[in-house]
Structures are given as structure tokens and as C-alpha cells.
Amino acid sequence: MNHLQSTLPIDPVSVLNPEGRSRVVVVCEHASKFIPPEFDNLGLDEFASQSHIAWDPGSFGVARGLAKCLDAKLIASNVSRLVIDCNRPPFAQDAMPESSETMKVPGNVNLTAAQRDDRTTSYYNPFCTRLASIVASTQQPIIVTVHSFTPIFHGTPRTVEIGILHDSDDRLAKVMEQIATSHTDLKVELNAPYGPQDGVTHTLKEHAITAGYLNVMLEIRNDLITDTHHQDAMAECFAKWLLNALTILDVSDDVQC
């Protein structure tokens, strides 16, 4: 259990290394599976509430390792994406999904407008406000979001192991993908297993693309990052790809991994 689950929700957002010197801002929207007690576990059994539908297993460990390697700021949500997904606009249906993959989420069925507004005010707005503040205080920031995905989805195995995602701004993603495919045996693909058509680039659009900041979303198949050792190794790998990509793009960062 990482510290995001072991500390109760005094704050819906965690900021690590706020004085980080890197231009990179690391974001982990699905870091936590914590469901505040007032939601009565959203009616889920123990298996469902601990599973990948509630969070992105391993993603926070990778994000933390990446931030440490780069001396970057890291912002993470402290609540489950089933309470509210901070990588979706609050009005989106899947921001508070009634089901996820094959599992129903009873506590999200027939939510009233007031209930949705309360979750937005309590959890989404603080996350976005904190992230916007960090981005604003970082000179020429580079936004990197970190996620993980399940190896089997709707019964179908996924062969992709690393996804490098972009929305309308593909500058950083394309260069990173080219570097990755020539430096690893892992199966790396652009905009896989998700892409902007799936609504997964909300943070990139809101906090990077509109301002013209370099950005990328990193997806890791979660069976590759099941422990601290593999999470740290993946973080170091990402850091090297990212720094190499920034060099190719002629973008400087004072920090070297």
C-alpha cells in the first residue's frame, strides 16, 4: 500500500517535491484507490474496489520515480477515479462511471446534479487548481502524465506494453516513441491502448495544449510494474527517453538523470 492510501484524505491532492528544479511537471491522476468513507465503498465488493477499475496500479510508483530522477514536481490525486476521474471533464459521463469494464459501480448510479457538483467541488477542482498553480509557477513547463492499463480488457489480452499518447500536439510523443522503439525490446506504440478519441487526454488539453506547452501521456501495462523495483526501472527508462527527446527537440532542462 502506498502512502496515498495509508493517509486519510486531509487533502484530496498530494504534491511531492514542490521545489523541484526541472521544467517537467509529472501528473498522476489515478494514483489512489482510496474511496472516502462517506461513499460506503460505492457499493463495491473488496475485489472491485482494489482492482484496476478504481485506480492505475503501479502508476504512482513510476510517477514518483520519474519525479525523483528528474528533480521534478509531482501532483497526484488522493481519491479513486471512481469517485471522480480527474482526467475527465466533470460533466462527462465517465467522470463518475456507473460501470467500468465489466463491473457495475452502484454508488454512481443515478447521481443527482447536486451530488456530481459536490464531488467536483471537493475533489476535481482542488486537483485542477493545484495543478494549474504548479504549471503557472514553472517556467516553460513540460507536462507528463503517468498511467497504467490492465493486460486483459474485456477478456482480450493486450500485446502493447508501453503507450505514448498525444492529442493535437504530437511533438514530444512522436520523438519519444522513436527513441523508445530503438532502445527497448518492449512493444511501444503511439496512442495505444487508448487515444484522444477515448477522452483520455483531458489533462493534456486543459493544462498544456491550450498554452502551447510540450506534453505527453505515458501508459504502462500494469503487469510490468507490480513492485518498487520494476516501477523504479520503468521510471529511469522514461526519464532517459524524455531527456533524449528534449535534446532532439532542442529543449533544455537543467536536470540530467
N, C-alpha and C positions, 0 to 999 in steps of 0.2 A: 504494500500500500504506500503510495507516495504521499508527501506532506499535504497535498491538496485535499486528500480525503481524510487525513488524520486531524486536520484543524477545522473547527466548526466555522460556519460562514459569517464571521465578523465582517468580512468584506467579500463581495462577490467576485472580486478581481485580485489576482496576485501580480505584482511587478517585481521581478528579480533583476539585480544588477542595474538599478536605475541610473547609475553614474557611468555606465558602460561607454567606452570611447569610440566604438565602432559606429559607422553610419548605418549599419544593419540594425533593423528592429525586428526581432523574432516574435511571432504571434502564435499562440496555441489555443484556439477557440474551444477545442473538445478535449481539454486536458483532464477533466474531472468527471467522475460518475456520481458525485455527491448530489443527492436529492434532499432538499431541506425537509425536516420532519413534518411541517405543516401540509405537505403534499401526500402524506401517507404512502410513500413509495410509488405514487402514481398508479396504485393498484397492481403493480408488477410483482411477480414472484422473485425470489432471490436470484435465480439463474438469469432472468431477463434483465434485472437491474444491475447486474455485474457484467453483462455481456457487451459486445461492441455496439449495440444499438444505443447504449447510454453514454458512450464516450469513445475516444480513439485510443485503444490500449497501446502503450509504449510511446505515444506521440510526445508526451510531456518530457519523458526522459531524453528523447532525441533533441527536442527543443532546448532543454536545459543544457545539454552537452554542447549544442551548437552555439548558444549564447556564451557559454564559458570559453569555448575555443576562440571565439571572435572578440571577446570582451564586449558583447552586445547587450542591449536591453531586451528583456523578455516580458511579455504580458500574456497572462493566461486566465481563462475563465475558471472560477471555482465551483461552478454548478453544472450538472448534467445537461447535455444538449437536448434531452427530452423535456426538461423544464422550459428552456428556451434555447434555441440554437443561435449563438452569437455570430454565426457565419451565414445567417439568412436575414432578410428584412423582416421585422416583426409581423408585418401584415401577411407574409407568405404562409400558406397552409402548413408547409413542413417546418416552420419555425417552432411549432408546438404540435408535433405529428400525432395523429390518432392511431397510427400504426407505423412500424418500422420493419422493413423486410417482411418476415412472416409473423411478427409479434404485434399484438394489439397493445395499445397504451391506454387503459381505461380512464386514467386520470386526466387525459387530454380530450376526451370525447365531449362534444357539445359545450365547449368553453364559451362563456359569455364574453362580450366585448370588454366588460369591466375586468374580468379575470385575465384576459390577454393583456390589457393595459397595465394591470398590476405587475405581471411578470416582466413586461417590457421596462417599466419604471424601476423595478427592483434589481434586475439582473442585466438586461441588454444595455440600457442607457449608461449605467456606470462603466461597463466594459468599453463601450464605444467612446465615451467621454475620456476615459483614462488613455485609451489607445491614441485618440486624436491629440491629446496633450503631449504624449511622448513623441509622436511624429512631428508635431509642431516645434518641439524643443530640440530636435535632431537636425543638424544641417544636412541638406540634401539626402534625406533618409532613403534607405533601400528596404522594402517591406518583404519579409519572408515568412510565410505561414507554413506550419508543420502539422500534418495529419497522418493517420494510418487507416488502412482498409482491411476488411476481412478476406481471408484466402478463398472462401467459398461464399458465393452470393446467390440466393435463391436456388441452392443446390448445384450451382455450376462453379467449378474451380476456375480461379483466375491465374493466368500464366504471367501476367505483368507483375513485376516485383517492386519497381520504383516508378512512380508517375511524376512528371514535371509539368505542372499545369500553368496555363496563362489564359487571360481573357483577350481583350483587344490589343494589349501591349505584350508582344511576344519577344521583346529584345533579350531579356535575361534568360527566359526559359529555353529559347532555342539554342543559345550558346551553351548553357549548362547541359542540355541534352546531348549536344555534340561532344562535349568533354566527357560526360558520363559514359556514353556508349563506347568510347575509345579507352577508358580507364577501368572498366569493371566487367566482370562476366555476368553481372545481374542483368535481367531483362528490363531495360529502361524505355519508356515510351512517353511521348508528349500527349497531354490531355487524356490520360488513361489512369485508372479505370473510369474516371469521370472527366467532364469538361465543362465549359461555361454553360452549355445547353442544359446542364443538370442543376444550375443555380448555385454551384459551389464556390464561385469567385466573388461573393458579396464583399468580403473584407478587402480584397484587392481593388475592387471598383470604388468602394467608399473611401478608402484611406490612402490609395496610391495612384490609381489610374486617372482619377479626376484632376489630380495635381501634377501629373506627369512624372511621378517617381518610379524608378525601377522597382520591379516586383516579381515574385514568383511564388507558387504554391507547391509544396513538396508532399507527396503521398508515399507511404511505405507500407508494404504488405505486412500485417502485424505479426505474422509468424517469424519474421526476420528480426524482430526487436522485442523479444519476450523477457529479456533480462538486462541488467545495467551494462554488462559487458558489451552486448550487441547494440544497445542503444548508444553507448559512447562511441563505438566503432563507426556506426552509421553517421553520427554527428560529425566526427572527424572527416569522414568521406565527403559529406555535404559541404563542410567548411572549405575543403580543398577545391572542390568543383566550383563553389561560389567565388572564391578568391581568384581562381584561374579565369573564370568567366568575366569578372570585373576587370581584370588586367586586359583581356582581349577587347573588352568594350571601352578601354581607356578610361576607366573609372577608378579613382584611387580610394583606398581605405587605409588608414594609418595602422590598422591592426593586421598582423600576419599570424596565421595559425601555426 
